[in-house]
Amino acid sequence: MAANILVVEDEPAIQELLTFNLQQAGHHTLNAASAEQAFGMLRETLPDLILLDWMLPGVSGIEFARRLKADAYTKAIPIIMLTARGEEQDKIVGFDTGADDYITKPFSPRELMARIKAVLRRRAPQMTDDPVETGGLRLDPSSHRVTAGGKPVELGPTEFRLLHFLMTHAERVHSRSQLLDQVWGNQVFVEDRTVDVHIRRLRRALEDTGHEFLIQTVRGSGYRFSEHA
């Protein structure tokens, strides 16, 4: 599944190469040549993952990562550090700042894509094409099909994304605003109650097979996907 990836790299040739390979793999890219430029972009939209060069002009990649992880708005964004520094202590510093992975230059495009997929699978599973199955409900992102008890379930695109996010984050409670950010995107301005409308549609679609109970309301908090009552 296509992810929105912010590439923060000051060397034009490397940035161009990264962008080309990411787009060839089906991802969408945003490019920044400095931490300051990247901060400006993050005020407009939140990416699914950041590829971050350690050695940036001005604010370093390490300091940039620290600031991201200290801010509630950006701390959940996965970060892969890109650097020519391969010593163990440097890697420890990178991980201590909150980086999810660390790739030493030079690296192959295949290795980079594999690392990106692994980080997304771990930190943002709704951005992968891996099928997910819980409680007799199966969702396949690559074919855009949902089955319940082996029977097909017809969902609109928003209900599909909503179900995918809930299933890949089972047992966690999500507020309406969190679901709006994750499913609709932080640049879509809709009311919190819009979530309720789509939850009702999702439950209605699951009623025929008796799986509507998987979508639970947590009073005063939001919604949760769970096999348990």
Secondary structure by P-SEA (a helix, b strand, c coil): cccbbbbbcccaaaaaaaaaaaaaacccccccccaaaaaaaaacccccccccccccccccaaaaaaaaaaccccccbbbbbbcccccaaaaaaaaaacccccccccccaaaaaaaaaaaaaacccccccbbbbcccbbbbccccccccccbbbbbcaaaaaaaaaaaaaccccccaaaaaaaccccccccccaaaaaaaaaaaaaaccccccccccccccbbbbbcccc
